[in-house]
Amino acid sequence: MRALPFLLLLAACADVRGEPEDYTTWYQPGVVLDVEEPLEYTDQPYAAPNAGEAIGDFKASLFPVSGGDPVFAVGDGYGAAGCPSSESSELPFEIEGVVTLHPRYYFKTEGCDGDEKYYGSYFIEDATGGFFVLGDSKVAHFDMGDRVRLKVRGVRTTFDVDMVYAHDVLSVERGPEPIYYEEMLIQPSDIATSRGEVGRTKRIVGTVLSEKDTFGEFSVEGDNGEIYWVSLDAELNRRGIGFPIGTRLQVTGPMLYSFSTFRIVVMRVGQLEVLD
């Protein structure tokens, strides 16, 4: 008699067995979509900065920094022996601008005791100029189009790249605010004459001239006949973003001077537009 419940259970299981469910009655295949990451750009310049806070004036007062060693505000220098630096009464200096590149740009530079790696670098810009800012956080606390206010505590020039080396973020005004761009009319060829253009957001229109290399860089021949270089962020490069030779392309982004070449830095698909 004890086996009767078990036999009844087996019988019940046998009764419910049937054909597999027809998934075609409810399943629909997905649709392949391109990631667009839209950004808003404008050809209307930013409003003039407050007196004494212009990025252009600040760059002119301290850059280029000679010797390659950082310059800090008084009392903010290195505490470790063997790390050369100097101090300036011009620092700290407060600047405010619109973030023109997502704060996730990787940049490696020389330090006093080895290479220093920065995973959260970015650019900001106001009506008078743009600036490259080193950041070491892998967490982005603001985005492109946000307006940030910085207290610059340290600056440096290394391999002709002027940069904010140490800073505090004082405030963030969420946007997104349209990012101002200028048409790239000529190919900068000399850092001495084009230093003020570094950090400004530029737009080029032309034809892809070369396949991207391992580092995500490729050349574009502008409609004016000049040759420009475009540098894709490592993440875009890993995602397989690239364009065949001959593609008509519009590229918008801040200009950086690296390895003796001016490049437009791209970190969002929205900075790229295929024209045909």
N, C-alpha and C positions, 0 to 999 in steps of 0.2 A: 504493500500500500504506500510506502514511503516514496517509491519511484514514480507514482502517478503525477505529482506536480511537475517533475522534470520532463516527463513525456508530453504533458499538456503544453509546456513552454516550447518544446521543439516543434510541436504541431503548429503553434501560433506563429513561430518564426517562418515555418514553411509556407504559411498562408500569405505572408506579406511580401515574399520575394517576387520580383517581376522584372520587366525589361528596364535597362538604364534610362534615365531621364533624357529627353530630347532637348539639349541645350540650345538648339537653333531657334527655339521659340522665344527665347529671352536674351540671348547673347548678341551683342553688336560689336564688331571690331572697332578699335580705337582709330582716331584720325591723327595723322602725323602733322604736327604744327611746329613752325619755327619759333624759337624764342626771340622776341623782338627787343625787350628791355628798352622801351621808348624813353627818350630824353627830349626836353624842350630847350631849344637854342634860340637866340635872338640876336639881331644886328643892332639893337638899341643899347648903347653903353650904360654901365652902371651909374648910379648917382655919385656925385663927388664925395669922397670920404671926409670925415671930420678933420679939422685942422690939427696937424701934428700926428696923424695916424695913417698917412698915405703909404702904401706899400712901395710905390716908386721912390718916394723921398727916403724911406728907410733903406732901401737897397743902395741908393746913391751914397748914403752916408757911411756905410760900412763895407761895401763890396767893391771889388773882390778882396777877400781876406787873404793877406799874404802869408806864405810859409806853410799853408795847409793845416795848421793847428787850429783848434776851435778857440773862439773868443766868447767869454762868458760875462754875465753881469758881475759886479763886484761881490765877492763872497760866494759865488756859485761855481767856481772852478773845480777841477779834479781834486779829490782828496788824496789820491794815491800818488806815491812818488814815481818819477819816471814817466809821467804823462804830461807832456808840455802843453801849456795853454796860456792864454793871456786874458786880461780883463778890460772892459770898456765902460766908461760912464754913459755911453749911449744906450746901454742895456740896463734893466729890461725895457722893452719897447712894445707897446700894444698896437696890434693891427687887427683889422676886421675885413673879411672878404667872403666871397661865395666859393664853396667847395666845387672844383671843376673836375675832380677825378676821385673815384671811390677810394676811401682810405684802406686799401688793401694792396697797394703797390709794393712789390718786393724790391729792395735796394740794398746792395752790399757795398760797404765802404771800408777804408782802412781805419783801424782804431789804434790806440796807443800801445796795446799789447796783443794785436791780432785783428782779424777782420771783425767788423760789426755788421750784423744782419738786422734789417728793419723790415717788418712784414706789414706794417700799417701806414705806409707813407702816402702822401696825397699832395694836391695842389690847391691853392686858394688864389683868388684874384679880385682886385677892385678896379676902379676906373683908371688907376695910374700904373698898374703892373700886376704881375703874377709872381708867386713864390712856390718853390718846392719845399715841402715840410717832411722831415723824417719822423716817422711814428713807429713804435715797437709793439703796439697792441694788435692781436689777431682778431679782436672784436671791434667792429665798426660802430662807433657811437653816433655817427651822423652819416649823411649820404650826399651824393652829388646834388647840387641845387640848394643845399642848406647853407645858411650864413653863420660863420663861426667867428668868435673873437678870441684872439690868442695873446698871451703875454710871452713874448720871445725872450728867452733867458740865455740862449747860446746860438751862435752862428758859425758857419764854416764854409770855406771854399776848398774843394778837393777835385783835382783833375778838371778844373775850370767849371765845376758845378757849384753854384751858389745855393746854400740851403739853410733853412732853419734847423739847427742841430738839437736844441732843447727848448721846450715850450710848455706852457700850461694852457689848457682850454678853459677860458673864462665863461663863455656862454655859447649856446647853440640856438639859433632861430630856425625852426623847421620850415622847410619850403614845400615843394621845390620851387625855387626861384629860377626863371629862365637864365641859362648860361650864355653870357655874351661871347661872341666869336668875331674874329676878323678874317677876311679873306687873305690867304697866303699868296702874295703877289710875286715874290721872288724867293729864290733859294738862299737862305743865310749861309755864308761861307766863312765867316770870321767871327770868333767869339768876342774879340775885342770890340767890334762894331755892332754886334747883335746880342750882347749880353742882356740888354733890357728887354728883349723879346722872349727870352726863356721864361716859361711859366705862364705866358699868355696863351689863350685858347685860339687856335688857328683852324681854318678850314681849307682843304685842298680838294680840287676836282680834277680828275684825270683818268688815265688808263693804267691798269696794273702792268708793271714791266717785268717783274720777276716773281717766281714762286717764293713763298715764305721759307725761311731757313729754320734750323733747329730751334732757334730762340724766338720764333714767331715774327721775324722782321722781313719786310718786303719793300720793294720800291714802286713808286707810282710816278709816271710821267704826267706832269700837270698840263692843262690845256695851254699854258703859256710856254711850254717847251722845257720847263725846269724839271729836275729830278728830285723827288721827295722820298723820305723814308718813313715808314709806318712801323711802330713797335707794338705788337699784340701782347697783352698781359698773359702770364703763364697759364692762367685758368682758361682763357679763350683759346689758347694754343692747344691745351689738352682736350678741349671740346671739339677740336677739329675745324675751327673757324679758319677759312682761307678762301682765296679767290683765284680762278684760273688767269693766266696771262691773257691780257686783252680785255678784261672786265672793266667796264666804265664804273668808277667808284667815287663816292664823296666821303671824305674822312674829316671828322671834327674832334679836336682834343688839344690838351695843353702841350706845349713844345718843351722838350728836354734836350739838353746837350750832353751826349754820352759817347765815349770813344771817338772824340773829335768829329762827331756828326750830329746834326740837329734832327730830332725825331718827333713825330706826333705819337703820343702815347694813347693807347686804346684799351679800355677795360670793360666796356659795355658794348653789346651788339648795336645798341642805339646810336653809337658814334659812327657807325658805318651804314652807308646806303648805296645799294647797287642801282645804278641809273638806267641801265637797259639790259 
